Amino acid sequence: MNDTEKLIIEILNKIRPYIQRDGGDVEYPRFEDGIVYLRLLGACVGCSAADSTINDVIEQILVEEVPGVIAVEQVL
């Protein structure tokens, strides 16, 4: 695991309690070519706010805080 991945995981661990508060969770499978791939779990699966959580919250934070991250994609 490289430094970028360590930073991604560190930030996800800070965001995770807010997602878990609503009964969901997030799993980090991989980082590839500037894209962080995430899997939403629990109440996030099928939730109408899932895209907003990925794009407006998680992606915005990771792009701002982690050099080299350009996007976040959800994997099923």
Secondary structure as GFF3:
##gff-version 3
##sequence-region A 1 76
A	DSSP	alpha_helix	3	21	.	.	.	ID=ss1
A	DSSP	beta_strand	24	32	.	.	.	ID=ss2
A	DSSP	beta_strand	35	42	.	.	.	ID=ss3
A	DSSP	alpha_helix	50	52	.	.	.	ID=ss4
A	DSSP	pi_helix	53	58	.	.	.	ID=ss5
A	DSSP	alpha_helix	59	65	.	.	.	ID=ss6
A	DSSP	beta_strand	71	74	.	.	.	ID=ss7
###
